[in-house]
Amino acid sequence: MAAKNRLGIFQMHDADGVVDRYIEYLLDDLRRNVNHLVIVCNGGINEEGRSALKKYTTDVFIRKNEGFDAAAIKETLEVLLGWERVYQYDELVLVNNSCFGPLYPLESVFETMEQKDVDFWGLTEQPSLPNSFSSPAIHSRYLPSHIQTYFLVIRHRLLHSEDFRRIWDTLPQIYSCEEAVIHYELRFTVFFSELGYIHDTYVDSGLFTVMNPEDNYEYVMYESYRLIAECKCPLIKRENFSRPLNNTLEASAGEDMTRAFAYIRDNTTYNVDLIWNHLLRVCNITDLYEIMHLNFIFPTKTRGKSEFIHKKSAIIMHMYYPDLVEECFKYIKGIPEEFDVIVTTSREDTKQQIEQLLAMHRIRNGRIVLSRNRGREMSALLVECKDLLMQYEYLCFVHDKKVSGAVGVSKIGQSFMDLLWTNTLKSSAYIWNVLDCFEENARLGWLAPPAPHHASYLGVNAEGWTSSYPATKNLSERLGLTGRLTEEKAPFALGTAFWCRSQALRPLFEHGFEYEDFAEEPMPIDGTISHAIERIFPYVAQHEGYYSGVMMTDEYAAIQSVNYRYMLNELLKQIKKEKGIPHYSYTFKQAMDMASSAHVREFILRHKKVFIYGTGDIASRYAANLVAEKIDFEGFIVSNGHRQQQELFNRPVYELTKDELDSDIGIIVALNPVHQREVLFSLKEKGYKNLFIM
């Protein structure tokens, strides 16, 4: 129990109305450090969530999802509790659900801060940095330094003052995340500091602050590892595990979250399943792959130290082409004898050749399954082998590969096949290392070789979905998947070769596919159920509570890293040459802006009137590029009630109303990903179809 008489207010919001276990873990600790806890939820909570929250307090309030945490706290203080009840306490603790943790007991944090003579305190303070907001509410070039309000403690002198009531009395209505930051988080520290109240933070922000505000950055977003490992910060921002990689690359190589997660897993008592449970429920699997850098590189000549006890495992391979059978058997010879080997084929001549080679190489654990020539490798796996799949703990699947003259020379297919087989079955040591990895990572469900980037496959991967998104979306609905499947984020692996934990693909394996589900030969080159299945594996694993990644041999990783570097550098050189850029210093995001301007020009030329949706940093950056390249556009659009200025770049700013805007205009959506999702839904609901998403 808290030594001081503390009131805690925990504010939360979940788009699905779910109270994840990480919230309960945080509340378990918070409840031990306050005398009374109030929970206020922005938006609905399901019945299971309500029951979970009522374990901590009888004061659970559900309100409309309006005004973000600022409005929720204001309503709690003024209405739901009332000031008379608030004044019964010496301290007020404000916490929200934007963090995982505590990684260390909150009790030790309170004990440390008890030694400091302050009026309010938090965990972290953001130093002053350049103003990126478009709102006229902030006139200065730099944002003020301020305590971040995800964890805030107000002591008696401030809590019981008229000044504290006044900041809530004067809080304006809040319609956006930007407004919540401006009118609550930024204002709080400045408002009370100017009145003479003293503040401090648990983490020494001086470790991350320099004199010139231009050189400061959002260290809570970029320094998770140092914060938890060196500063012993008890909370880590949830957003850091899912923020777009292009944002991360603006200031780092993206190493931070991989290291932070490993530190939490290996050096704290915090159960990382609490993190995975939430991320796999709410995030797109490709976002997780990118921000967590889920590449797994295994040696092929030596096996790492492992206590892995062999579990029943099988390797299923589909062979169609007789002239590729011997090539496939180069890999079969390296498979450990503990594994069952199942070879499927739809050709009698190929079957006979496989039988001869199985006998010749004395592969006693091998068997042949004859399939129909409809659906190729997909039907062989999901129809002909369906009764075998769930008999094994781990499965590998791989198939032979050729390309037709329409795609390119035969070497293109040979190289793709080498990629698939090398990165699944290179050697006995490699296979054991893969299984050791599954054993060591209980939430790992599916691993696939990297997608090919040679020849015309480069373009295929740039498109990702090609024309197969509708078929994949339909299949996802048939399987009842709940993963965040979106056309804006393509899958990170193609080729239908993989290792998996069978349980991770259960909905797919037990769906009950029939040959009639698959296209007859000649199979269309895209958009079929086979192409949908090729893309859906990681989403199935995500639905089952597992993450997925890319697997490579150490040799292949060396090859790929050089290829990626070469292709990226050559593309950047071309962009620089075409745009006539005189300098060499630009970020990935700036390079993307430059590369997209040609597409924006085409979009603008196709429509009589084009507007940019947004007036913030992203919209301003794109608008500046368009103005510099003399690409004309009509003006800007913001959501109703959000217009803070009449003009930007000498162009009008409109609110999104039918009176001012026709539904056939073109709209360039230039928002951050969080706001982008909300706005796209609203635009499509209002009938706007001509959208260009930056």
C-alpha positions as CSV (number, residue, x, y, z in Angstrom):
1,M,0.0,0.0,0.0
2,A,1.2,3.5,-0.7
3,A,2.9,5.4,2.1
4,K,1.1,8.6,1.1
5,N,-2.6,9.0,0.5
6,R,-2.6,8.7,-3.3
7,L,-5.4,8.7,-5.9
8,G,-4.7,7.0,-9.2
9,I,-6.5,7.7,-12.4
10,F,-5.8,5.2,-15.2
11,Q,-7.1,6.2,-18.6
12,M,-7.3,3.8,-21.5
13,H,-8.6,3.3,-25.0
14,D,-8.7,0.3,-27.2
15,A,-10.2,0.3,-30.7
16,D,-11.6,-3.2,-30.2
17,G,-12.8,-2.7,-26.6
18,V,-10.3,-5.3,-25.3
19,V,-8.4,-5.1,-22.0
20,D,-5.2,-7.0,-22.8
21,R,-3.3,-8.7,-20.1
22,Y,-0.5,-6.1,-20.3
23,I,-3.0,-3.6,-18.9
24,E,-3.9,-5.9,-16.1
25,Y,-0.2,-6.4,-15.2
26,L,0.3,-2.6,-15.1
27,L,-2.8,-2.2,-13.0
28,D,-1.6,-4.9,-10.6
29,D,1.5,-2.8,-9.8
30,L,-0.2,0.6,-9.9
31,R,-2.9,-0.6,-7.5
32,R,-0.3,-1.5,-4.9
33,N,1.0,2.1,-5.0
34,V,-2.2,4.1,-4.7
35,N,-4.9,4.1,-2.0
36,H,-7.7,4.3,-4.5
37,L,-7.8,3.7,-8.2
38,V,-10.2,5.1,-10.8
39,I,-10.3,3.7,-14.4
40,V,-11.7,5.8,-17.2
41,C,-12.2,4.2,-20.6
42,N,-12.5,6.3,-23.8
43,G,-14.9,4.2,-25.9
44,G,-16.5,0.9,-25.2
45,I,-15.1,-2.1,-23.4
46,N,-16.3,-5.7,-23.9
47,E,-17.8,-7.7,-21.0
48,E,-14.6,-9.7,-20.4
49,G,-12.7,-6.4,-20.2
50,R,-15.2,-4.8,-17.8
51,S,-14.9,-7.9,-15.5
52,A,-11.1,-7.6,-15.6
53,L,-11.1,-3.9,-14.7
54,K,-13.6,-4.4,-11.8
55,K,-11.0,-6.5,-10.0
56,Y,-9.1,-3.2,-9.3
57,T,-11.8,-0.8,-8.4
58,T,-15.5,-0.1,-8.3
59,D,-14.9,3.2,-10.1
60,V,-14.8,2.1,-13.7
61,F,-16.2,4.8,-16.0
62,I,-16.9,4.3,-19.7
63,R,-17.2,7.5,-21.7
64,K,-17.4,8.5,-25.4
65,N,-14.1,8.3,-27.2
66,E,-13.7,12.1,-27.3
67,G,-10.8,14.4,-26.4
68,F,-8.2,11.8,-25.8
69,D,-6.6,11.4,-22.3
70,A,-6.9,15.1,-21.6
71,A,-10.7,15.3,-21.8
72,A,-11.0,11.9,-20.0
73,I,-9.0,13.2,-17.0
74,K,-10.8,16.6,-17.0
75,E,-14.2,14.8,-16.9
76,T,-13.0,12.4,-14.2
77,L,-11.8,15.3,-11.9
78,E,-14.7,17.6,-12.5
79,V,-17.7,15.2,-12.9
80,L,-17.1,11.5,-12.5
81,L,-15.3,12.0,-9.1
82,G,-15.7,15.7,-8.4
83,W,-13.1,18.0,-6.7
84,E,-14.4,17.4,-3.2
85,R,-13.5,13.7,-3.5
86,V,-10.2,14.5,-5.2
87,Y,-9.2,16.7,-2.3
88,Q,-9.4,13.8,0.1
89,Y,-6.0,12.7,-1.3
90,D,-2.4,14.0,-0.9
91,E,-1.2,13.0,-4.4
92,L,-2.7,12.3,-7.8
93,V,-1.2,9.7,-10.1
94,L,-2.1,9.9,-13.8
95,V,-1.3,6.9,-16.0
96,N,-2.5,5.7,-19.4
97,N,-2.3,2.5,-21.4
98,S,0.3,3.7,-24.0
99,C,3.1,1.7,-22.4
100,F,4.2,-1.8,-21.6
101,G,5.5,-2.5,-18.1
102,P,6.4,-2.0,-15.4
103,L,9.7,-3.7,-16.1
104,Y,10.8,-2.8,-12.6
105,P,8.6,-2.3,-9.6
106,L,6.9,1.1,-9.4
107,E,7.4,1.1,-5.7
108,S,11.1,1.8,-6.2
109,V,10.3,4.7,-8.5
110,F,8.0,6.3,-5.9
111,E,10.7,5.8,-3.2
112,T,13.4,7.4,-5.3
113,M,11.2,10.4,-6.2
114,E,10.0,10.8,-2.6
115,Q,13.5,12.2,-1.9
116,K,13.0,15.1,-4.3
117,D,11.3,18.3,-3.1
118,V,9.0,18.9,-6.1
119,D,5.4,19.7,-6.8
120,F,4.9,17.4,-9.8
121,W,7.0,14.8,-11.5
122,G,7.0,12.2,-14.3
123,L,9.2,9.5,-15.8
124,T,10.6,11.3,-18.8
125,E,10.9,14.9,-20.0
126,Q,11.1,15.7,-23.7
127,P,13.7,18.5,-24.3
128,S,12.9,21.4,-26.6
129,L,13.0,20.6,-30.3
130,P,11.8,22.1,-33.6
131,N,8.1,22.8,-33.9
132,S,6.6,20.4,-36.4
133,F,2.9,21.3,-35.6
134,S,0.8,23.3,-38.1
135,S,-1.4,24.7,-35.4
136,P,-1.3,28.5,-34.9
137,A,-1.7,27.8,-31.1
138,I,2.1,27.4,-31.0
139,H,3.9,30.5,-32.5
140,S,7.5,29.7,-31.4
141,R,10.1,28.0,-33.6
142,Y,10.7,25.4,-30.9
143,L,8.4,23.3,-28.8
144,P,9.1,23.8,-25.0
145,S,10.6,21.1,-22.9
146,H,7.9,19.2,-21.1
147,I,7.2,16.2,-18.9
148,Q,5.5,13.5,-20.9
149,T,2.1,12.8,-19.5
150,Y,1.8,9.0,-19.9
151,F,2.9,8.9,-16.3
152,L,2.5,12.0,-14.1
153,V,2.3,12.5,-10.3
154,I,0.9,15.7,-8.8
155,R,1.7,16.4,-5.1
156,H,-0.3,18.1,-2.4
157,R,0.7,21.8,-2.9
158,L,-0.2,21.8,-6.6
159,L,-3.1,19.3,-6.3
160,H,-4.9,21.5,-3.7
161,S,-4.3,24.8,-5.5
162,E,-6.6,26.9,-7.5
163,D,-4.0,26.8,-10.2
164,F,-4.5,23.1,-10.7
165,R,-8.2,23.6,-11.2
166,R,-7.7,26.5,-13.5
167,I,-5.7,24.4,-16.1
168,W,-8.7,22.1,-16.4
169,D,-11.2,24.9,-16.4
170,T,-9.5,26.5,-19.4
171,L,-8.8,23.3,-21.3
172,P,-10.4,23.7,-24.8
173,Q,-12.3,21.1,-26.6
174,I,-9.9,18.6,-28.2
175,Y,-10.5,17.0,-31.6
176,S,-7.1,15.6,-32.6
177,C,-4.0,14.0,-31.2
178,E,-2.1,17.1,-32.1
179,E,-4.5,19.3,-30.1
180,A,-4.2,16.9,-27.2
181,V,-0.4,17.3,-27.2
182,I,-0.6,21.1,-27.6
183,H,-3.3,21.9,-25.0
184,Y,-2.4,19.3,-22.4
185,E,1.0,17.7,-22.6
186,L,3.0,20.7,-23.8
187,R,1.0,23.2,-21.8
188,F,1.1,21.3,-18.4
189,T,4.8,21.7,-17.6
190,V,5.1,25.3,-19.0
191,F,1.9,26.5,-17.2
192,F,2.9,25.4,-13.8
193,S,6.6,26.1,-14.1
194,E,5.8,29.7,-14.9
195,L,3.7,29.9,-11.8
196,G,6.7,28.8,-9.7
197,Y,5.9,25.1,-9.2
198,I,8.9,22.7,-9.2
199,H,9.1,19.6,-11.4
200,D,11.5,16.8,-12.0
201,T,11.7,13.4,-13.7
202,Y,12.8,9.9,-12.7
203,V,15.0,9.6,-15.8
204,D,17.7,12.2,-16.1
205,S,16.7,13.9,-19.4
206,G,20.1,15.6,-19.4
207,L,21.5,12.4,-20.8
208,F,19.5,12.9,-24.0
209,T,19.6,16.8,-24.2
210,V,21.9,19.2,-26.0
211,M,22.0,23.0,-25.9
212,N,20.9,23.5,-29.5
213,P,17.2,22.5,-29.8
214,E,17.8,21.7,-33.5
215,D,19.8,18.7,-32.4
216,N,17.3,17.3,-29.9
217,Y,15.1,14.4,-30.8
218,E,12.2,12.3,-29.3
219,Y,14.5,10.1,-27.2
220,V,11.6,8.2,-25.7
221,M,10.9,6.9,-29.3
222,Y,14.5,6.3,-30.3
223,E,16.2,5.3,-27.1
224,S,14.1,2.5,-25.6
225,Y,17.1,0.3,-25.0
226,R,19.1,2.9,-23.0
227,L,16.0,4.0,-21.1
228,I,15.3,0.5,-19.8
229,A,18.8,-0.9,-19.6
230,E,20.8,2.1,-18.3
231,C,18.2,4.5,-16.8
232,K,15.9,1.7,-15.5
233,C,12.8,3.4,-16.8
234,P,9.9,1.1,-15.7
235,L,7.7,1.7,-18.8
236,I,8.4,1.4,-22.5
237,K,6.2,3.1,-25.1
238,R,3.9,0.7,-26.9
239,E,4.0,2.7,-30.1
240,N,7.8,2.0,-30.5
241,F,7.0,-1.6,-31.4
242,S,4.8,-0.6,-34.3
243,R,5.8,2.8,-35.6
244,P,6.6,2.9,-39.4
245,L,10.2,2.0,-40.2
246,N,10.6,5.1,-42.4
247,N,10.1,7.2,-39.3
248,T,12.7,5.2,-37.4
249,L,15.2,5.5,-40.2
250,E,15.1,9.3,-39.9
251,A,17.3,9.1,-36.8
252,S,18.7,5.6,-36.5
253,A,19.4,2.3,-38.2
254,G,16.4,0.7,-36.4
255,E,18.5,-1.3,-34.0
256,D,16.9,0.0,-30.8
257,M,13.7,-2.0,-30.6
258,T,15.4,-5.3,-31.3
259,R,17.9,-4.7,-28.5
260,A,15.2,-3.4,-26.1
261,F,13.0,-6.4,-26.6
262,A,16.0,-8.8,-26.1
263,Y,16.9,-6.9,-22.9
264,I,13.4,-7.2,-21.5
265,R,13.3,-10.9,-22.4
266,D,16.7,-11.7,-21.0
267,N,17.2,-9.3,-18.1
268,T,13.8,-8.6,-16.5
269,T,11.0,-10.6,-15.0
270,Y,8.5,-9.1,-17.4
271,N,6.7,-11.7,-19.5
272,V,7.3,-10.7,-23.2
273,D,4.2,-12.7,-24.1
274,L,2.2,-9.7,-22.8
275,I,3.9,-7.6,-25.5
276,W,3.4,-10.2,-28.2
277,N,-0.3,-10.8,-27.3
278,H,-1.1,-7.2,-27.8
279,L,1.1,-6.6,-30.9
280,L,-0.2,-9.6,-32.7
281,R,-3.8,-8.6,-32.0
282,V,-3.6,-5.0,-33.2
283,C,-0.6,-4.7,-35.6
284,N,-0.1,-5.5,-39.3
285,I,2.4,-8.5,-39.4
286,T,4.6,-6.7,-42.0
287,D,4.9,-3.7,-39.7
288,L,6.0,-6.0,-36.9
289,Y,8.5,-7.8,-39.3
290,E,10.0,-4.4,-40.2
291,I,10.3,-2.7,-36.9
292,M,11.4,-5.8,-35.0
293,H,13.8,-6.8,-37.8
294,L,12.6,-10.4,-37.8
295,N,15.3,-11.9,-40.0
296,F,16.8,-15.1,-38.8
297,I,20.2,-16.0,-40.2
298,F,21.5,-19.5,-39.5
299,P,24.9,-21.1,-40.0
300,T,25.1,-24.1,-42.4
301,K,28.2,-25.8,-41.2
302,T,27.9,-25.8,-37.5
303,R,25.0,-26.3,-35.1
304,G,24.7,-24.0,-32.1
305,K,24.7,-25.4,-28.6
306,S,21.2,-26.6,-27.9
307,E,19.2,-28.8,-25.5
308,F,16.6,-29.3,-28.1
309,I,14.8,-32.6,-27.8
310,H,13.7,-33.8,-31.2
311,K,9.9,-33.5,-31.8
312,K,8.1,-35.2,-34.6
313,S,8.9,-33.2,-37.8
314,A,8.4,-33.7,-41.5
315,I,9.6,-32.2,-44.7
316,I,7.1,-32.1,-47.5
317,M,8.3,-31.3,-51.0
318,H,6.4,-31.1,-54.3
319,M,8.2,-32.1,-57.5
320,Y,6.6,-31.7,-60.9
321,Y,9.5,-31.5,-63.4
322,P,11.4,-34.7,-64.1
323,D,14.5,-32.8,-65.0
324,L,14.7,-31.1,-61.6
325,V,14.3,-34.2,-59.5
326,E,18.1,-34.9,-59.2
327,E,18.6,-31.2,-58.2
328,C,16.1,-31.6,-55.4
329,F,17.8,-34.8,-54.2
330,K,21.0,-32.9,-53.5
331,Y,19.1,-31.4,-50.6
332,I,17.2,-34.5,-49.6
333,K,20.5,-36.3,-48.9
334,G,21.3,-33.7,-46.2
335,I,18.1,-34.2,-44.3
336,P,18.7,-35.7,-40.8
337,E,17.3,-39.3,-40.5
338,E,15.0,-38.2,-37.7
339,F,12.7,-36.4,-40.1
340,D,10.0,-37.9,-42.2
341,V,10.3,-37.0,-45.9
342,I,7.1,-36.8,-47.9
343,V,7.4,-36.2,-51.7
344,T,4.3,-35.2,-53.7
345,T,4.0,-35.2,-57.5
346,S,1.2,-35.2,-60.0
347,R,3.3,-36.9,-62.8
348,E,3.9,-40.7,-63.1
349,D,7.3,-40.2,-64.8
350,T,8.4,-37.9,-62.0
351,K,7.1,-40.4,-59.4
352,Q,9.1,-43.3,-60.9
353,Q,12.3,-41.2,-60.9
354,I,11.7,-40.2,-57.2
355,E,11.2,-43.9,-56.3
356,Q,14.5,-44.8,-57.9
357,L,16.4,-42.1,-56.1
358,L,14.8,-42.8,-52.7
359,A,15.9,-46.4,-53.0
360,M,19.4,-45.5,-54.4
361,H,20.1,-43.1,-51.5
362,R,18.5,-45.5,-48.9
363,I,16.1,-42.9,-47.5
364,R,14.1,-45.2,-45.3
365,N,11.9,-42.4,-43.9
366,G,10.7,-41.3,-47.3
367,R,7.3,-41.8,-48.9
368,I,5.6,-40.6,-52.1
369,V,2.1,-39.1,-52.4
370,L,0.5,-38.9,-55.8
371,S,-1.6,-35.8,-56.4
372,R,-3.9,-34.5,-59.1
373,N,-2.6,-31.9,-61.5
374,R,-4.9,-29.1,-60.3
375,G,-3.7,-26.5,-57.9
376,R,0.0,-27.6,-58.3
377,E,2.0,-27.5,-55.0
378,M,-0.8,-25.8,-53.1
379,S,-3.3,-28.6,-53.6
380,A,-0.7,-31.2,-53.0
381,L,0.0,-29.7,-49.6
382,L,-3.5,-28.8,-48.5
383,V,-5.6,-31.5,-50.2
384,E,-3.5,-34.5,-50.6
385,C,-1.5,-34.2,-47.4
386,K,-4.2,-32.6,-45.2
387,D,-4.6,-35.7,-43.0
388,L,-0.8,-35.7,-42.3
389,L,-0.1,-32.0,-41.5
390,M,-1.3,-31.8,-37.9
391,Q,0.5,-35.1,-37.0
392,Y,3.8,-33.2,-36.8
393,E,5.1,-30.5,-34.4
394,Y,7.2,-28.8,-37.1
395,L,6.8,-28.9,-40.9
396,C,8.9,-27.8,-43.8
397,F,7.4,-27.3,-47.3
398,V,9.3,-26.6,-50.5
399,H,8.7,-27.1,-54.2
400,D,10.5,-27.1,-57.5
401,K,10.4,-24.0,-59.7
402,K,10.7,-23.0,-63.4
403,V,9.7,-19.9,-65.3
404,S,8.2,-19.7,-68.8
405,G,9.6,-17.7,-71.7
406,A,7.1,-15.0,-71.0
407,V,8.7,-14.3,-67.7
408,G,12.3,-14.6,-68.8
409,V,15.2,-17.0,-69.4
410,S,15.3,-20.3,-67.6
411,K,18.1,-19.0,-65.3
412,I,15.6,-16.7,-63.6
413,G,13.6,-19.7,-62.4
414,Q,16.7,-21.7,-61.5
415,S,17.9,-18.8,-59.2
416,F,14.5,-18.6,-57.6
417,M,14.5,-22.3,-56.9
418,D,18.0,-22.1,-55.4
419,L,16.7,-19.4,-53.1
420,L,13.8,-21.5,-51.9
421,W,15.7,-24.8,-51.4
422,T,19.0,-23.3,-50.1
423,N,17.2,-21.3,-47.4
424,T,15.0,-24.1,-46.2
425,L,17.2,-27.3,-46.5
426,K,20.8,-26.2,-47.1
427,S,22.4,-28.8,-44.7
428,S,21.7,-31.0,-41.7
429,A,23.3,-28.4,-39.4
430,Y,21.1,-25.7,-40.9
431,I,17.9,-27.7,-40.5
432,W,18.7,-28.3,-36.8
433,N,19.6,-24.6,-36.3
434,V,16.2,-23.7,-37.7
435,L,14.4,-26.1,-35.3
436,D,16.5,-24.9,-32.4
437,C,15.3,-21.4,-33.2
438,F,11.6,-22.5,-33.0
439,E,12.3,-24.2,-29.7
440,E,14.0,-21.1,-28.3
441,N,11.2,-18.7,-29.5
442,A,7.9,-20.1,-28.4
443,R,5.9,-17.4,-30.2
444,L,7.7,-17.9,-33.6
445,G,5.2,-19.6,-35.9
446,W,6.5,-19.4,-39.5
447,L,9.7,-18.7,-41.3
448,A,10.2,-18.3,-45.1
449,P,13.1,-17.6,-47.4
450,P,13.5,-14.0,-48.5
451,A,11.4,-12.9,-51.5
452,P,13.4,-12.9,-54.7
453,H,14.6,-9.5,-56.0
454,H,16.4,-10.5,-59.2
455,A,15.1,-10.0,-62.7
456,S,11.4,-9.1,-62.9
457,Y,10.7,-10.3,-59.4
458,L,12.0,-6.9,-58.2
459,G,8.8,-5.4,-59.6
460,V,6.6,-8.1,-58.2
461,N,7.9,-7.5,-54.7
462,A,7.5,-3.7,-55.1
463,E,3.8,-4.4,-55.8
464,G,3.6,-7.1,-53.2
465,W,-0.1,-8.0,-53.6
466,T,0.0,-7.7,-57.4
467,S,-3.6,-8.4,-58.3
468,S,-4.1,-10.9,-55.5
469,Y,-5.3,-8.8,-52.6
470,P,-9.0,-9.4,-53.3
471,A,-8.5,-13.1,-53.4
472,T,-6.4,-13.0,-50.2
473,K,-8.9,-10.8,-48.4
474,N,-11.7,-13.3,-49.4
475,L,-9.6,-16.2,-48.2
476,S,-8.9,-14.4,-44.9
477,E,-12.6,-14.0,-44.3
478,R,-13.3,-17.7,-45.2
479,L,-10.7,-18.7,-42.6
480,G,-12.1,-16.3,-40.0
481,L,-8.8,-14.5,-39.6
482,T,-8.6,-11.4,-37.3
483,G,-5.2,-10.1,-38.4
484,R,-4.8,-6.5,-39.7
485,L,-4.8,-7.4,-43.5
486,T,-4.6,-4.2,-45.5
487,E,-3.9,-3.4,-49.1
488,E,-1.5,-0.7,-48.1
489,K,0.9,-3.2,-46.5
490,A,2.0,-6.0,-48.7
491,P,3.3,-9.4,-47.3
492,F,7.0,-9.7,-46.7
493,A,7.5,-13.1,-48.2
494,L,6.6,-14.9,-51.4
495,G,7.3,-18.3,-52.9
496,T,5.5,-20.9,-50.8
497,A,8.5,-22.4,-49.1
498,F,8.7,-22.3,-45.4
499,W,9.3,-23.9,-42.0
500,C,6.4,-23.7,-39.5
501,R,5.1,-24.7,-36.2
502,S,2.1,-26.8,-37.4
503,Q,-0.2,-25.2,-34.7
504,A,0.5,-21.8,-36.2
505,L,-1.2,-22.7,-39.5
506,R,-4.0,-24.8,-38.1
507,P,-6.9,-22.8,-39.6
508,L,-5.3,-23.2,-43.0
509,F,-4.4,-26.9,-42.6
510,E,-7.8,-27.8,-41.2
511,H,-9.9,-25.7,-43.6
512,G,-10.8,-28.7,-45.7
513,F,-9.7,-27.6,-49.2
514,E,-10.8,-29.6,-52.2
515,Y,-9.2,-29.8,-55.6
516,E,-12.2,-27.9,-57.0
517,D,-11.2,-24.9,-54.9
518,F,-8.2,-24.5,-57.2
519,A,-7.9,-23.2,-60.8
520,E,-7.6,-25.7,-63.6
521,E,-4.6,-25.7,-65.9
522,P,-3.5,-23.5,-67.5
523,M,-3.5,-21.6,-64.2
524,P,-3.8,-17.8,-64.5
525,I,-0.6,-16.0,-63.7
526,D,-2.1,-14.1,-60.8
527,G,-5.2,-13.5,-58.6
528,T,-6.1,-17.1,-57.9
529,I,-6.7,-18.9,-54.6
530,S,-3.2,-20.3,-55.0
531,H,-1.7,-16.8,-55.1
532,A,-3.9,-15.9,-52.1
533,I,-2.6,-18.9,-50.1
534,E,1.0,-17.9,-51.1
535,R,0.5,-14.6,-49.3
536,I,-1.7,-15.6,-46.3
537,F,0.7,-17.8,-44.3
538,P,2.0,-15.1,-41.9
539,Y,-1.6,-13.8,-41.3
540,V,-2.8,-17.2,-40.4
541,A,0.1,-17.5,-37.9
542,Q,-0.7,-14.1,-36.5
543,H,-4.3,-15.1,-36.0
544,E,-3.1,-18.1,-34.0
545,G,-0.9,-15.9,-31.8
546,Y,2.5,-16.3,-33.5
547,Y,4.8,-14.0,-35.3
548,S,6.6,-14.8,-38.5
549,G,10.0,-13.9,-40.1
550,V,12.5,-14.5,-42.9
551,M,15.1,-17.2,-42.7
552,M,18.4,-17.2,-44.6
553,T,21.7,-19.2,-44.6
554,D,24.7,-17.2,-43.5
555,E,26.0,-17.5,-47.1
556,Y,22.8,-16.2,-48.6
557,A,22.5,-13.3,-46.2
558,A,25.9,-12.1,-47.4
559,I,24.8,-12.3,-51.0
560,Q,21.4,-10.6,-50.3
561,S,22.9,-7.7,-48.3
562,V,25.2,-6.8,-51.1
563,N,22.4,-7.1,-53.7
564,Y,20.1,-4.8,-51.6
565,R,22.8,-2.2,-51.1
566,Y,23.6,-2.2,-54.8
567,M,20.0,-1.9,-56.0
568,L,19.2,0.8,-53.4
569,N,22.3,2.9,-54.2
570,E,21.6,2.7,-58.0
571,L,18.0,3.7,-57.6
572,L,19.0,6.7,-55.4
573,K,21.6,7.8,-57.9
574,Q,19.0,7.8,-60.6
575,I,16.5,9.8,-58.5
576,K,19.3,12.3,-57.7
577,K,20.2,12.6,-61.3
578,E,16.6,13.0,-62.5
579,K,15.8,15.6,-59.8
580,G,19.0,17.5,-60.3
581,I,19.7,17.4,-56.5
582,P,22.9,19.4,-55.8
583,H,23.7,17.9,-52.4
584,Y,24.4,14.5,-51.1
585,S,22.8,14.6,-47.6
586,Y,19.2,13.4,-47.6
587,T,17.2,10.9,-45.6
588,F,15.3,7.9,-46.8
589,K,12.0,9.8,-46.2
590,Q,13.3,12.7,-48.3
591,A,14.3,10.3,-51.1
592,M,10.9,8.8,-51.0
593,D,9.4,12.2,-51.4
594,M,11.5,12.9,-54.4
595,A,10.7,9.6,-56.0
596,S,7.0,10.0,-55.5
597,S,6.7,13.4,-57.1
598,A,6.4,12.0,-60.6
599,H,3.5,9.8,-59.5
600,V,1.9,12.8,-57.8
601,R,2.3,14.8,-61.0
602,E,0.5,12.1,-63.0
603,F,-2.3,11.9,-60.4
604,I,-2.8,15.7,-60.5
605,L,-2.9,15.7,-64.3
606,R,-5.7,13.1,-64.2
607,H,-8.0,15.2,-62.1
608,K,-9.4,18.7,-62.7
609,K,-9.1,19.6,-59.0
610,V,-6.6,18.1,-56.5
611,F,-6.3,18.9,-52.8
612,I,-3.8,17.8,-50.1
613,Y,-5.5,16.3,-47.0
614,G,-3.7,17.6,-44.0
615,T,-1.8,20.8,-43.0
616,G,0.8,19.2,-40.7
617,D,4.4,18.4,-41.1
618,I,3.9,15.7,-43.7
619,A,1.4,17.7,-45.8
620,S,3.6,20.8,-45.6
621,R,6.7,18.8,-46.7
622,Y,4.9,17.4,-49.8
623,A,3.3,20.7,-50.6
624,A,6.7,22.4,-50.5
625,N,8.0,19.7,-53.0
626,L,5.1,20.3,-55.3
627,V,5.5,24.1,-55.2
628,A,9.3,23.8,-55.9
629,E,8.6,21.5,-58.9
630,K,5.9,23.9,-60.1
631,I,3.2,21.2,-59.8
632,D,-0.1,23.0,-59.1
633,F,-2.9,22.0,-56.8
634,E,-6.0,23.6,-55.5
635,G,-5.5,23.7,-51.7
636,F,-5.7,21.8,-48.5
637,I,-8.5,19.8,-46.7
638,V,-8.8,19.2,-43.0
639,S,-11.5,17.4,-41.0
640,N,-14.5,19.4,-39.9
641,G,-13.8,21.7,-36.9
642,H,-10.0,21.3,-37.4
643,R,-9.3,24.3,-39.6
644,Q,-6.7,26.4,-37.8
645,Q,-5.7,28.6,-40.7
646,Q,-7.4,30.0,-43.8
647,E,-4.3,29.6,-46.1
648,L,-1.2,27.5,-46.4
649,F,1.4,28.0,-49.2
650,N,-1.0,30.8,-50.5
651,R,-3.7,28.2,-51.1
652,P,-7.0,27.9,-49.3
653,V,-7.7,25.4,-46.4
654,Y,-11.1,23.8,-46.6
655,E,-13.0,21.7,-44.1
656,L,-14.4,18.4,-45.5
657,T,-18.0,19.3,-46.3
658,K,-20.2,18.4,-49.2
659,D,-21.0,22.1,-49.7
660,E,-17.5,23.0,-50.7
661,L,-16.1,19.9,-52.3
662,D,-17.4,17.5,-55.0
663,S,-16.9,13.8,-54.6
664,D,-15.0,13.5,-57.9
665,I,-12.0,15.7,-56.8
666,G,-8.6,14.1,-56.3
667,I,-7.2,14.0,-52.8
668,I,-3.6,13.4,-51.8
669,V,-3.7,12.0,-48.3
670,A,-0.6,13.3,-46.5
671,L,-1.0,12.2,-42.9
672,N,0.9,10.0,-40.4
673,P,-0.3,6.3,-40.5
674,V,-2.4,6.6,-37.3
675,H,-4.5,9.5,-38.7
676,Q,-4.3,8.2,-42.2
677,R,-6.4,5.1,-41.3
678,E,-9.1,7.2,-39.7
679,V,-9.3,9.7,-42.6
680,L,-9.3,7.0,-45.3
681,F,-12.3,5.3,-43.7
682,S,-14.1,8.7,-43.5
683,L,-13.3,9.7,-47.1
684,K,-14.4,6.4,-48.5
685,E,-17.6,6.5,-46.4
686,K,-18.3,10.0,-47.9
687,G,-17.9,8.7,-51.4
688,Y,-14.4,10.0,-52.2
689,K,-12.7,7.5,-54.5
690,N,-9.9,9.4,-56.2
691,L,-7.3,9.0,-53.4
692,F,-3.5,9.1,-53.6
693,I,-1.9,7.9,-50.4
694,M,1.5,9.3,-49.5
